[in-house]
Amino acid sequence: MAVWPRQKWISLTLQQVALRRFFPESSVWIRRSELTWMATLVPYPLSQTYGVRLRYKLTGNPEVEVLAPCLKKRGSDKPPHLYPGERLCLYLPRIGEWNKTMFLSETIVPWTSEWLFNYEVWLATGEWCGGGVHPRL
């Protein structure tokens, strides 16, 4: 019987180094076992600029929120794929799309940019083109 080596979680310090390397103009720090990354993202060349904050503890899942500009409603509808507190729904936590062996800079950050792109399409058309399953809470 083959025994597979257990993959190790990527430490907060290594996550911090990777975020600094790929996004040198962003801010990233670790306090009380929580990594916080703040940056501006432009999903595509004609898009507006968004201020975002990512928070991550090894004991939980990454949480991303848009700080500026405030997310808009379309009529009376809130943007889809949001958790309470307007945290972005970027992946389904229970099915392994993301895990602690993955770099935030290679997964969560690009997924945030993709979410913002789909948000802009939704604002313009009323259709969410990003696929996925809406969170039911």
MODA-V82912 format. One record per residue. N is the residue number from 1. RES is the residue in three letters. SS is DSSP state (h for helix, s for strand, l for the rest). NEAR is the number of other ideal C-beta (glycine too) atoms within 12 Angstrom. D_LAST is the distance of its C-alpha to the last C-alpha in whole Angstrom. Layout:
# MODA-V82912
n = [N:N]
res = [RES:RES]
ss = [SS:SS]
near = [NEAR:NEAR]
d_last = [D_LAST:D_LAST]
This chain:
# MODA-V82912
n = [1:2:3:4:5:6:7:8:9:10:11:12:13:14:15:16:17:18:19:20:21:22:23:24:25:26:27:28:29:30:31:32:33:34:35:36:37:38:39:40:41:42:43:44:45:46:47:48:49:50:51:52:53:54:55:56:57:58:59:60:61:62:63:64:65:66:67:68:69:70:71:72:73:74:75:76:77:78:79:80:81:82:83:84:85:86:87:88:89:90:91:92:93:94:95:96:97:98:99:100:101:102:103:104:105:106:107:108:109:110:111:112:113:114:115:116:117:118:119:120:121:122:123:124:125:126:127:128:129:130:131:132:133:134:135:136:137]
res = [MET:ALA:VAL:TRP:PRO:ARG:GLN:LYS:TRP:ILE:SER:LEU:THR:LEU:GLN:GLN:VAL:ALA:LEU:ARG:ARG:PHE:PHE:PRO:GLU:SER:SER:VAL:TRP:ILE:ARG:ARG:SER:GLU:LEU:THR:TRP:MET:ALA:THR:LEU:VAL:PRO:TYR:PRO:LEU:SER:GLN:THR:TYR:GLY:VAL:ARG:LEU:ARG:TYR:LYS:LEU:THR:GLY:ASN:PRO:GLU:VAL:GLU:VAL:LEU:ALA:PRO:CYS:LEU:LYS:LYS:ARG:GLY:SER:ASP:LYS:PRO:PRO:HIS:LEU:TYR:PRO:GLY:GLU:ARG:LEU:CYS:LEU:TYR:LEU:PRO:ARG:ILE:GLY:GLU:TRP:ASN:LYS:THR:MET:PHE:LEU:SER:GLU:THR:ILE:VAL:PRO:TRP:THR:SER:GLU:TRP:LEU:PHE:ASN:TYR:GLU:VAL:TRP:LEU:ALA:THR:GLY:GLU:TRP:CYS:GLY:GLY:GLY:VAL:HIS:PRO:ARG:LEU]
ss = [l:l:l:l:l:l:l:l:l:l:l:h:h:h:h:h:h:h:h:h:h:h:l:l:l:l:s:s:s:s:s:l:l:s:s:s:s:s:s:s:s:l:l:l:l:l:l:l:l:s:s:s:s:s:s:s:l:l:l:l:l:l:s:s:s:s:s:s:l:l:l:l:l:s:l:l:s:l:l:l:l:s:s:h:h:h:s:s:l:l:l:l:h:h:h:l:l:l:l:l:l:l:l:h:h:h:l:h:h:h:h:h:h:h:h:h:h:h:h:h:h:h:h:h:h:l:l:l:l:l:l:l:l:l:l:l:l]
near = [3:4:5:6:7:9:11:12:18:27:20:31:17:23:37:28:21:26:34:22:18:22:29:13:16:27:21:32:21:23:12:11:15:22:38:29:39:25:32:25:35:19:26:17:8:11:21:21:21:30:24:39:32:41:30:35:21:22:13:15:27:41:30:41:29:33:25:16:17:14:30:18:16:19:10:7:16:22:29:28:31:27:25:12:15:23:29:39:37:35:31:20:20:11:10:12:18:27:23:27:19:26:29:44:31:18:29:42:38:24:31:41:31:28:38:36:26:29:40:31:24:27:25:16:12:15:16:27:19:27:16:21:17:18:19:9:9]
d_last = [41:40:38:36:36:32:31:31:28:29:30:29:32:33:29:31:34:33:31:34:36:34:33:36:35:32:32:30:31:30:30:29:27:25:26:25:26:27:28:29:28:29:28:31:34:34:30:30:30:26:26:23:23:21:21:21:22:23:21:18:17:18:16:18:18:20:23:25:25:22:20:21:19:21:22:19:17:15:15:13:11:10:8:9:12:13:13:14:12:15:15:13:14:14:17:19:19:20:22:24:27:26:27:25:28:28:24:22:24:25:21:21:24:23:20:22:24:22:20:24:24:21:23:26:25:22:21:19:22:20:18:15:12:10:6:4:0]
